[in-house]
């Protein structure tokens, strides 16, 4: 056993400053999530008056009560719907996460029809595509609860229309991979969105509420002169009795969700046992994670203290601790599940990159998933490091990350700057899951470094032209660059752009990791029957 010793002083001023800063960021995150829930819940009277459930009520009813549910990308689109931080409603108009339906672990996605009638919000497209990719990679059945006004035509962008085809392509890919797509169409599913319903393996429609057609009555009349009601064009009774699009006719939302659960219950599908393996919890309080990470990313931190509060019995077998010591690599378990961990106690240097490369290859050999705890300012620069082969060894590490044959999970715990973001399996390297802590910062470099770099370049250019430097303009340029960088590096900006799978409270990290490790393990051993085409409608 290699038990990590505690070096944290919970009574210190630095600890309390870190804790207060982290709690403030958590409060901000929770307030934004609550704003989204409140905005959707404001439609409660309207929904209930017409006999419908609110979107979050639907999600709650389709899921197994009391079972774990990991909600994804709750901050998607923050400040992109409106630029006012006090009014922006994040979430992208989509509720999505991984949970259990009739004992089967599934990806569940629901249009948040309580907000703008379920119209796709900024970054809602990116969020939907990402959760579909997660379902494909982890071999999860896909349950979608559809009610959407479609795209907001006042915000029409041709790139969204073209990229939106990925949603339908992914539904076909899920079905072709043998992963059932179960859809409850609670309300509108029109125009291109009709294929969200049509490209499903099992379709439940609600009497008097479902609407699925390629052109609604106004467009139909404008295009052809034909006059028809919404019910005649695309109601649930027509589609379940005449067109054959719908498979099941439900009387209301509750009945529809019951049918969806019955469909899942009838599937011949692995149902993970809930037996908990024997393990010892960490020796140190997970609440102390709040006070370990400094809010100022320039301050050093011993990431082994983070590991000590995440892994079973705080038992961590470190590999080559005296070689490239700023790069920490080692083996541990989380709720009995084996995992390799790579993290940073400083920048990545040639020795650290070499060690990480070796460790990644060793984990692949033993089929051990890898966890990257990001807290790095990047790869070391300077004459000595260039001569030592920083580019070569850093490239080897990036190659190993790219070629890894085991699930890789990334958590942004602090800074993730420069090529260090790449070497530590940042979002661009397709980790199986990627989460952030509220204090995380991601950028090509710090704002001050970027500003100083451009100032040096500008001064050199002026000197070559023989022109004087206007100090006021130079300082204004530096301030502008700092503002641009600082405005995009914090987690509220990166998660808004779906550059992670969501922001988590550090205290929830162990529980989240336990679930995603189980998801990866189940997905990697599952070999669903592969089909050559999607299930054809009758």
C-alpha positions in Angstrom: 0.0 0.0 0.0 1.1 3.5 -0.7 -1.0 5.8 1.4 -0.8 9.5 0.6 -0.1 11.6 3.6 -2.2 14.7 4.4 -0.4 18.0 4.1 -3.5 20.3 4.1 -4.1 22.7 7.0 -7.8 23.4 7.0 -7.3 26.1 9.6 -4.9 28.2 7.4 -5.9 31.5 5.9 -4.9 30.3 2.4 -7.2 27.2 2.8 -10.2 29.4 3.9 -9.6 31.8 1.0 -9.5 28.9 -1.5 -12.7 27.4 0.1 -14.6 30.7 0.0 -13.6 31.4 -3.6 -14.7 27.9 -4.7 -18.0 28.1 -2.8 -18.7 31.4 -4.5 -18.1 29.9 -7.9 -20.3 26.9 -7.0 -23.1 29.2 -5.8 -22.9 31.1 -9.1 -23.1 27.8 -11.1 -26.1 26.6 -9.1 -27.9 29.9 -9.4 -27.6 29.7 -13.2 -28.9 26.1 -13.2 -31.8 27.2 -11.0 -32.5 30.1 -13.3 -33.0 27.6 -16.2 -35.3 25.4 -14.1 -37.3 28.4 -13.0 -37.6 29.7 -16.6 -39.0 26.3 -17.7 -41.2 25.9 -14.6 -42.8 29.3 -15.3 -44.8 27.6 -18.0 -46.3 25.1 -15.5 -49.8 26.6 -15.5 -49.9 26.6 -19.3 -48.7 23.0 -19.6 -50.9 21.6 -16.9 -54.0 23.5 -18.2 -53.6 21.5 -21.5 -52.9 18.3 -19.6 -49.2 18.2 -20.2 -46.2 17.7 -17.9 -43.3 20.1 -17.8 -40.1 18.8 -19.5 -38.3 18.1 -16.2 -41.4 16.3 -14.9 -41.2 14.1 -18.0 -37.5 13.3 -17.4 -38.2 12.5 -13.8 -41.0 10.1 -14.7 -39.1 8.2 -17.4 -36.1 7.7 -15.1 -35.9 5.0 -12.4 -36.6 6.7 -9.1 -33.6 6.9 -6.8 -31.1 5.7 -9.5 -28.0 7.9 -10.4 -28.5 10.5 -13.1 -25.6 12.6 -14.5 -27.0 15.7 -16.1 -24.7 17.1 -18.8 -23.8 20.5 -20.1 -26.1 22.5 -17.9 -24.3 25.8 -18.8 -24.4 25.3 -22.5 -25.2 28.5 -24.4 -24.7 30.8 -21.4 -24.5 34.4 -22.5 -25.1 33.4 -26.1 -28.9 33.7 -26.0 -28.6 37.2 -24.6 -25.4 39.0 -23.7 -26.7 40.0 -20.3 -25.3 37.8 -17.5 -28.3 38.7 -15.4 -30.8 37.5 -18.0 -29.1 34.6 -19.9 -30.8 31.2 -19.5 -28.2 28.5 -20.1 -28.8 24.9 -21.1 -29.2 25.2 -24.8 -32.9 24.4 -24.6 -32.1 20.7 -23.9 -32.1 18.6 -20.8 -29.7 15.7 -21.2 -28.0 13.2 -19.1 -27.2 9.5 -18.4 -29.5 7.6 -16.1 -31.5 4.4 -15.8 -34.8 3.6 -17.5 -36.3 0.2 -16.5 -32.9 -0.9 -15.2 -31.1 -0.1 -18.4 -28.5 2.7 -18.4 -29.5 5.1 -21.2 -28.8 8.5 -22.6 -31.9 10.6 -22.0 -32.5 13.8 -24.0 -35.5 16.1 -23.7 -36.4 19.4 -25.4 -37.0 22.0 -22.7 -40.3 23.1 -24.2 -41.0 25.3 -21.2 -38.5 27.8 -22.7 -39.3 29.4 -26.1 -41.6 26.4 -26.9 -38.5 24.2 -27.1 -36.9 26.1 -29.9 -33.2 25.2 -30.3 -31.1 27.7 -28.3 -27.5 28.8 -29.0 -25.2 25.8 -28.5 -28.2 23.5 -28.1 -27.1 21.9 -31.4 -23.6 21.3 -30.1 -25.0 19.9 -26.9 -27.3 17.5 -28.7 -24.6 16.3 -31.0 -22.2 15.7 -28.1 -24.7 13.6 -26.1 -25.4 11.6 -29.2 -21.7 11.0 -29.6 -21.5 9.9 -25.9 -24.3 7.5 -26.5 -22.6 6.0 -29.5 -19.2 5.7 -27.8 -20.5 4.2 -24.6 -23.1 2.0 -26.4 -26.1 3.5 -24.6 -29.7 3.2 -25.8 -31.1 6.7 -26.6 -34.3 7.9 -25.1 -35.6 11.2 -26.4 -38.6 13.3 -25.3 -39.5 15.5 -28.2 -41.5 18.7 -28.2 -39.8 21.5 -30.1 -40.7 24.6 -32.2 -37.6 23.8 -34.2 -35.0 26.5 -35.1 -35.6 30.1 -34.1 -35.9 31.7 -37.5 -35.0 35.1 -36.1 -31.6 33.7 -35.3 -31.2 31.6 -38.5 -27.7 30.7 -39.5 -27.0 28.6 -42.5 -24.2 26.8 -40.7 -26.7 25.6 -38.0 -29.0 24.2 -40.7 -26.1 22.3 -42.4 -24.6 21.1 -39.1 -28.0 20.2 -37.8 -28.0 17.2 -40.2 -25.5 15.6 -37.7 -28.4 15.1 -35.3 -30.3 13.0 -37.8 -27.2 11.2 -39.0 -26.3 10.3 -35.4 -29.8 8.9 -34.8 -29.4 6.6 -37.9 -25.9 5.7 -36.6 -27.3 4.8 -33.2 -29.9 2.5 -34.7 -27.4 1.0 -37.1 -25.1 0.2 -34.2 -27.8 -1.8 -32.5 -28.5 0.9 -29.9 -32.3 1.4 -29.6 -33.7 4.9 -30.1 -36.9 5.3 -28.2 -38.8 8.5 -28.8 -41.8 10.0 -27.1 -43.2 12.8 -29.2 -45.1 14.9 -26.7 -45.9 17.8 -29.0 -44.5 19.5 -32.1 -42.0 17.7 -34.3 -42.1 19.7 -37.5 -40.2 20.3 -40.7 -36.6 18.9 -40.4 -37.4 18.1 -36.8 -40.0 15.6 -38.0 -37.0 13.3 -38.8 -36.1 13.4 -35.1 -39.2 11.4 -34.7 -39.0 9.5 -37.9 -35.4 8.2 -37.4 -36.4 6.3 -34.3 -36.9 2.6 -33.6 -39.8 3.0 -31.3 -42.2 5.9 -31.5 -44.8 6.9 -28.9 -47.3 9.6 -29.7 -49.8 11.4 -27.5 -53.4 11.7 -28.5 -54.4 15.3 -29.2 -50.9 16.7 -28.6 -48.4 15.1 -31.0 -47.8 17.1 -34.2 -45.4 15.6 -36.8 -45.3 17.0 -40.3 -42.9 18.4 -42.9 -45.0 21.5 -43.4 -47.5 23.0 -41.1 -50.9 24.4 -42.2 -49.6 27.9 -43.0 -46.6 26.7 -45.1 -48.8 24.0 -46.8 -51.3 26.6 -47.9 -48.6 29.0 -49.1 -46.8 26.3 -51.0 -49.6 24.3 -52.5 -52.9 26.1 -51.6 -54.1 23.0 -49.7 -55.9 23.6 -46.5 -55.7 21.1 -43.6 -55.7 21.2 -39.8 -52.7 20.3 -37.7 -54.5 17.1 -36.6 -55.3 16.1 -40.2 -51.7 16.7 -41.3 -49.8 15.2 -38.5 -51.8 14.2 -35.4 -51.1 11.2 -33.3 -54.2 9.3 -34.4 -53.4 9.8 -38.1 -49.8 8.7 -37.7 -50.7 5.6 -35.6 -53.7 4.6 -37.8 -52.9 5.8 -41.3 -49.3 6.7 -42.0 -47.8 4.1 -39.7 -45.2 6.6 -38.4 -46.3 6.1 -34.8 -46.0 2.7 -33.0 -47.9 3.5 -29.8 -50.8 5.8 -29.1 -50.8 7.3 -25.5 -53.6 9.1 -23.8 -51.4 11.7 -22.2 -47.8 12.4 -21.2 -47.8 10.1 -18.2 -49.2 7.3 -20.3 -46.6 7.9 -23.0 -43.8 7.8 -20.5 -45.2 4.5 -19.1 -45.2 3.0 -22.5 -41.6 4.2 -23.1 -40.5 2.5 -19.8 -42.4 -0.7 -20.9 -40.6 -0.7 -24.2 -37.2 -0.5 -22.4 -38.3 -3.2 -19.9 -39.1 -5.6 -22.7 -35.7 -5.2 -24.4 -33.2 -8.0 -24.2 -30.5 -5.8 -22.8 -27.8 -6.0 -20.1 -29.0 -4.5 -16.8 -26.0 -3.6 -14.6 -26.2 -5.1 -11.2 -26.2 -2.6 -8.4 -23.9 -4.7 -6.2 -21.2 -2.5 -4.7 -17.7 -4.0 -4.7 -15.8 -3.9 -1.4 -13.6 -0.8 -1.0 -12.5 1.7 1.6 -13.4 5.4 1.2 -10.7 8.0 1.1 -9.0 8.6 4.4 -9.5 12.4 4.1 -12.7 14.4 3.8 -13.8 15.2 0.3 -15.1 18.5 1.6 -11.5 19.5 1.8 -11.3 19.6 -2.0 -12.9 23.0 -1.7 -9.9 24.5 0.0 -7.1 22.8 -1.9 -7.3 24.4 -5.3 -6.3 28.1 -5.4 -8.6 30.4 -7.3 -5.5 32.1 -8.7 -4.1 29.6 -11.2 -0.6 31.1 -10.8 -0.3 29.6 -7.2 1.2 26.1 -6.9 -0.8 23.2 -5.5 0.1 19.6 -4.7 -2.3 17.6 -6.8 -1.5 14.5 -4.8 -3.7 16.0 -2.1 -6.6 16.0 -4.6 -5.9 12.4 -5.5 -5.8 11.5 -1.7 -9.5 12.7 -1.5 -10.7 10.9 -4.6 -9.2 7.3 -4.5 -10.0 4.3 -2.3 -8.2 4.4 1.1 -6.1 7.3 -0.3 -4.0 4.5 -1.7 -1.9 5.7 -4.7 1.0 3.7 -6.3 3.0 6.4 -8.0 5.2 5.5 -10.9 8.8 6.9 -11.1 8.2 9.7 -8.5 11.8 11.0 -8.8 11.9 11.2 -12.6 10.1 14.2 -14.1 8.5 14.8 -10.7 6.3 17.6 -11.8 4.3 15.1 -13.8 2.5 12.7 -11.5 1.5 9.3 -12.7 0.2 6.3 -10.8 -2.4 3.6 -10.2 -5.4 3.7 -7.8 -9.0 2.6 -7.5 -12.3 4.4 -7.3 -15.0 2.5 -5.6 -13.1 -0.7 -6.4 -12.6 0.2 -10.1 -9.0 0.3 -11.3 -7.8 3.6 -12.8 -4.5 5.2 -13.9 -4.1 8.9 -13.0 -1.9 11.6 -14.6 -1.8 15.0 -13.2 0.5 18.0 -12.9 2.5 19.6 -10.0 4.1 22.0 -12.5 4.7 22.4 -16.2 5.3 19.4 -18.4 9.0 19.0 -19.1 10.8 16.4 -21.3 11.2 13.9 -18.5 7.6 14.3 -17.4 6.4 13.9 -21.0 8.4 10.7 -21.4 7.1 9.3 -18.2 3.5 10.1 -19.1 3.9 8.5 -22.5 5.3 5.3 -20.9 2.4 5.3 -18.3 -0.3 5.7 -21.0 1.1 2.8 -22.9 1.3 0.7 -19.8 -2.4 1.4 -19.0 -3.4 0.4 -22.5 -1.5 -2.9 -22.1 -3.5 -3.7 -19.0 -6.8 -2.2 -20.2 -6.8 0.3 -17.4 -8.8 3.6 -17.9 -6.9 6.8 -17.5 -7.9 9.9 -15.6 -6.3 13.2 -16.4 -6.5 15.8 -13.6 -5.6 19.0 -15.6 -3.6 21.7 -13.7 -0.8 22.8 -16.0 0.5 26.0 -17.6 1.8 23.9 -20.5 5.0 22.4 -21.8 8.3 24.1 -20.6 9.9 26.6 -22.9 13.4 27.9 -23.1 16.7 27.1 -24.7 17.6 24.3 -22.4 14.2 22.6 -22.8 14.3 23.0 -26.6 17.8 21.3 -26.6 16.4 18.5 -24.4 13.8 17.7 -27.0 10.7 19.3 -25.5 8.9 19.3 -28.9 9.9 15.7 -29.6 8.9 14.3 -26.2 5.8 16.4 -26.0 4.8 15.1 -29.4 5.3 11.5 -28.2 3.0 12.2 -25.3 0.3 13.8 -27.6 0.7 10.8 -29.9 0.2 8.4 -26.9 -3.0 10.3 -25.8 -4.3 10.2 -29.3 -3.6 6.5 -29.8 -4.7 5.3 -26.4 -7.0 2.2 -26.6 -8.6 2.6 -23.2 -11.3 5.1 -22.0 -9.7 8.5 -21.1 -11.5 10.8 -18.7 -10.5 14.4 -18.2 -11.3 16.8 -15.4 -10.1 20.4 -15.6 -9.2 21.0 -11.9 -7.2 24.3 -12.5 -5.3 25.7 -15.4 -5.1 24.0 -18.7 -3.0 26.2 -20.9 -1.2 25.9 -24.2 -0.2 22.5 -25.6 -0.5 21.2 -22.1 -4.2 21.1 -22.7 -3.5 18.7 -25.6 -1.0 16.5 -23.8 -3.4 16.2 -20.9 -6.2 15.0 -23.1 -8.2 18.2 -23.5 -11.6 18.3 -25.2 -10.0 18.4 -28.6 -8.6 14.9 -28.1 -12.0 13.3 -27.5 -11.8 12.0 -24.0 -14.6 9.7 -23.2 -15.9 12.2 -20.7 -14.7 15.7 -19.8 -15.8 17.7 -16.8 -14.6 20.9 -15.2 -14.4 22.3 -11.7 -15.8 25.8 -11.2 -12.4 27.4 -10.9 -11.0 25.8 -14.1 -9.4 28.0 -16.8 -8.6 27.0 -20.3 -6.6 29.1 -22.9 -3.7 29.0 -25.2 -1.9 31.1 -22.6 -2.6 33.6 -19.8 -4.0 37.0 -20.8 -1.0 38.9 -19.4 1.4 36.7 -21.3 -0.5 37.1 -24.5 -0.6 40.9 -24.1 3.1 41.1 -23.3 3.9 38.9 -26.3 2.0 41.2 -28.7 3.5 44.3 -27.1 7.0 42.9 -27.8 6.0 42.1 -31.4 4.5 45.5 -31.9 7.5 47.3 -30.5 9.9 45.3 -32.7 7.8 46.0 -35.8 7.8 49.8 -35.0 11.6 49.7 -34.4 12.1 48.1 -37.9 10.0 50.8 -39.5 11.9 53.5 -37.5 8.7 54.8 -35.9 8.2 55.8 -32.3 6.0 53.7 -30.0 2.8 55.3 -28.9 2.7 54.1 -25.3 -1.0 55.0 -24.8 -2.1 52.9 -27.8 0.3 50.1 -26.7 -1.3 50.0 -23.2 -4.8 50.1 -24.7 -3.9 47.1 -26.9 -2.6 45.2 -24.0 -5.7 45.9 -21.9 -7.9 44.8 -24.8 -6.0 41.5 -25.2 -6.1 40.8 -21.5 -9.9 41.4 -21.6 -10.4 39.1 -24.5 -8.4 36.2 -23.0 -9.7 36.6 -19.5 -13.3 36.8 -20.9 -13.0 33.4 -22.6 -10.8 31.3 -20.3 -13.1 30.8 -17.3 -15.4 27.8 -17.0 -18.5 29.8 -17.4 -17.3 30.7 -20.9 -15.8 27.4 -21.9 -18.7 25.2 -20.7 -21.1 27.6 -22.4 -19.4 26.6 -25.6 -19.8 22.9 -24.8 -16.0 22.5 -24.4 -16.7 20.1 -21.6 -19.5 17.8 -20.6 -20.5 20.0 -17.6 -19.2 21.7 -14.5 -19.2 19.6 -11.3 -18.8 20.5 -7.6 -15.4 19.1 -6.6 -17.1 17.2 -3.7 -19.1 15.3 -6.3 -16.0 14.2 -8.3 -15.6 10.8 -6.8 -19.2 9.9 -7.3 -19.2 11.1 -10.9 -16.0 9.2 -11.6 -17.5 6.0 -10.2 -20.5 6.3 -12.5 -18.6 7.2 -15.7 -16.0 4.4 -15.0 -19.0 2.0 -14.8 -20.4 3.4 -18.0 -17.1 3.0 -19.8 -16.7 -0.6 -18.5 -20.2 -1.6 -19.5 -19.9 0.0 -22.9 -16.6 -1.5 -23.7 -17.7 -5.0 -23.0 -21.1 -4.7 -24.7 -21.3 -5.8 -28.3 -24.8 -5.0 -29.5 -26.1 -6.6 -32.6 -24.9 -4.5 -35.6 -27.4 -3.8 -38.3 -26.7 -2.6 -41.8 -29.5 0.0 -41.7 -32.0 1.7 -39.3 -35.1 -0.1 -38.3 -37.6 0.4 -41.2 -41.0 1.8 -40.5 -44.0 -0.5 -41.5 
